[in-house]
């Protein structure tokens, strides 16, 4: 974090905490800030060297993921991966709690509650987005895995 020679900062510059920052150049706006002991504002100062801040990179992730998942084959691939991931998680939970014989009733209650919550969340949406569809695919794989394990135990 670099502060130019034409800015003044009040606070702990070595930690990145500034209670009041003013820029003296014409390129930046001077926002008056009230300093308070209760609230310390964290402000990243970006120079003119063209580097991006972490916030700028994080803000571009939704657009990048939307562009990536425009292809129907990628959506189908990740839908299948989430379905199989739910199946794997169900098998793992069933194996670990079933083998130990401890807290298996509590694990079953949590599984049912999570499944019902995802179902309510999915069907209460007016428009189903891709992440919500992936969550529903995970739930379907999870339920399928629990049914298959129940059939294995019954035979």
C-alpha positions as CSV (number, residue, x, y, z in Angstrom):
1,X,0.0,0.0,0.0
2,X,1.7,3.2,-1.1
3,X,0.8,6.7,-0.3
4,X,2.1,9.4,-2.6
5,X,4.0,12.4,-1.5
6,X,1.1,14.7,-2.0
7,X,-1.3,13.0,0.4
8,X,-1.7,13.3,4.1
9,X,-2.9,10.4,6.3
10,X,-3.8,10.3,10.0
11,X,-3.8,6.9,11.6
12,X,-1.7,3.8,11.4
13,X,-0.2,3.8,7.9
14,X,1.9,0.7,8.5
15,X,-1.3,-1.4,9.1
16,X,-3.4,0.3,6.5
17,X,-5.8,2.0,8.9
18,X,-6.5,5.6,8.3
19,X,-9.0,7.7,10.2
20,X,-8.7,10.6,7.8
21,X,-7.1,10.7,4.3
22,X,-6.9,13.8,2.1
23,X,-5.3,14.1,-1.3
24,X,-3.9,17.3,-2.3
25,X,-3.6,16.7,-6.1
26,X,-6.2,17.7,-8.6
27,X,-6.8,14.1,-9.8
28,X,-8.5,13.0,-6.6
29,X,-11.6,14.2,-4.9
30,X,-11.3,15.5,-1.4
31,X,-13.9,13.7,0.8
32,X,-14.0,15.1,4.3
33,X,-14.1,12.3,6.8
34,X,-15.0,12.5,10.4
35,X,-12.5,10.7,12.7
36,X,-14.1,8.7,15.4
37,X,-12.7,6.3,18.0
38,X,-15.6,3.9,17.4
39,X,-15.2,3.6,13.6
40,X,-11.9,3.3,11.8
41,X,-12.3,3.2,8.0
42,X,-10.0,1.0,6.0
43,X,-9.2,2.6,2.7
44,X,-7.0,1.2,-0.1
45,X,-5.1,3.9,-1.9
46,X,-4.5,3.1,-5.5
47,X,-1.7,4.8,-7.3
48,X,-1.4,5.6,-11.0
49,X,0.8,2.5,-11.7
50,X,-2.1,0.6,-13.3
51,X,-2.3,-2.3,-10.8
52,X,-5.7,-3.6,-9.9
53,X,-6.9,-3.9,-6.4
54,X,-8.3,-7.2,-5.0
55,X,-11.8,-5.7,-4.9
56,X,-11.7,-5.0,-8.7
57,X,-10.7,-8.6,-9.4
58,X,-13.5,-10.0,-7.1
59,X,-16.1,-7.8,-8.8
60,X,-15.3,-9.3,-12.2
61,X,-15.8,-12.9,-11.1
62,X,-19.6,-13.0,-11.6
63,X,-19.3,-11.7,-15.2
64,X,-16.5,-14.2,-15.9
65,X,-18.5,-17.1,-14.5
66,X,-21.6,-16.0,-16.5
67,X,-19.5,-16.0,-19.7
68,X,-17.9,-19.3,-18.9
69,X,-21.3,-21.1,-18.3
70,X,-23.0,-19.8,-21.5
71,X,-22.0,-23.1,-23.2
72,X,-24.7,-25.8,-22.8
73,X,-22.1,-28.5,-22.6
74,X,-20.3,-26.8,-19.6
75,X,-23.6,-26.4,-17.8
76,X,-24.4,-30.1,-18.4
77,X,-21.0,-31.1,-17.2
78,X,-21.2,-29.1,-14.0
79,X,-24.7,-30.3,-13.4
80,X,-23.5,-33.9,-13.6
81,X,-20.6,-33.1,-11.3
82,X,-22.9,-31.6,-8.7
83,X,-25.2,-34.6,-9.0
84,X,-22.3,-37.0,-8.5
85,X,-20.9,-34.8,-5.7
86,X,-24.2,-35.1,-3.8
87,X,-24.1,-38.9,-4.3
88,X,-20.6,-39.0,-2.9
89,X,-21.4,-36.9,0.1
90,X,-24.4,-39.1,0.9
91,X,-22.4,-42.2,0.7
92,X,-19.7,-40.7,2.9
93,X,-22.2,-39.5,5.5
94,X,-23.9,-42.9,5.5
95,X,-20.7,-44.8,5.8
96,X,-19.2,-42.7,8.6
97,X,-22.2,-42.4,10.8
98,X,-23.4,-45.9,10.0
99,X,-20.1,-47.6,10.9
100,X,-19.7,-45.7,14.1
101,X,-23.4,-46.1,15.2
102,X,-23.1,-42.8,17.1
103,X,-25.3,-39.9,16.4
104,X,-26.8,-41.5,13.3
105,X,-30.3,-40.3,14.2
106,X,-29.1,-36.7,14.5
107,X,-27.2,-37.0,11.2
108,X,-30.4,-38.3,9.5
109,X,-32.4,-35.4,10.9
110,X,-29.8,-32.9,9.7
111,X,-29.8,-34.5,6.2
112,X,-33.6,-34.3,6.0
113,X,-33.7,-30.7,7.2
114,X,-31.1,-29.7,4.6
115,X,-32.9,-31.5,1.8
116,X,-36.2,-29.9,2.7
117,X,-34.6,-26.4,3.0
118,X,-33.0,-26.8,-0.5
119,X,-36.3,-27.9,-1.9
120,X,-38.1,-25.0,-0.4
121,X,-35.4,-22.6,-1.6
122,X,-35.5,-24.0,-5.1
123,X,-39.3,-24.0,-5.6
124,X,-39.8,-20.6,-4.0
125,X,-37.7,-18.9,-6.7
126,X,-39.6,-17.1,-9.5
127,X,-36.7,-17.8,-11.9
128,X,-34.2,-20.6,-11.5
129,X,-30.6,-19.5,-11.9
130,X,-27.7,-21.8,-12.7
131,X,-26.2,-21.8,-9.1
132,X,-29.7,-22.7,-7.7
133,X,-30.0,-25.5,-10.3
134,X,-26.6,-26.8,-9.3
135,X,-27.8,-26.8,-5.7
136,X,-30.9,-28.8,-6.7
137,X,-28.8,-31.2,-8.6
138,X,-26.6,-31.7,-5.6
139,X,-29.7,-32.4,-3.5
140,X,-31.0,-34.9,-6.0
141,X,-27.7,-36.8,-6.0
142,X,-27.7,-36.6,-2.2
143,X,-31.2,-38.1,-2.0
144,X,-30.4,-40.8,-4.5
145,X,-27.3,-41.8,-2.6
146,X,-29.2,-42.1,0.6
147,X,-31.9,-44.3,-1.1
148,X,-29.2,-46.5,-2.7
149,X,-27.6,-47.0,0.7
150,X,-30.9,-47.8,2.3
151,X,-31.5,-50.5,-0.4
152,X,-28.0,-51.9,0.3
153,X,-28.8,-52.2,4.0
154,X,-32.2,-53.8,3.4
155,X,-30.8,-56.7,1.3
